């Protein structure tokens, strides 16, 4: 069992997981979610993209979450250079409540689908 756990852990070492909350101005949550879904379409075929999930908080009328898993942080950073991504970021900025904060960078230890 120890060899199995070690192998899984080694395979997760370079993976990059980013989980962030974006808060829309009142009445703009659906618009923000749509912009993020468009972003997910653009990055879905990017090198290293394993997951780009957009989700709503049922208890918060204005928050949208994005969870991303990449083969590496470099793959994530390169995804910001994909044509159309910067334009979507600029489209989202005016409907955000304040400046977005950096998402949580989490260390992946394993799990189903990885």
Secondary structure, DSSP 4 states (H G I P E B T S, - for coil): -HHHHHHHHHHHTT-EEEEEEEEBPTT-HHHHHHHHHHHHHHHTTSTTEEEEEEEE-TT-TTEEEEEEEES-HHHHHHHTTSTTHHHHHHHHHTTBSSPPPPPEEE-----TT-
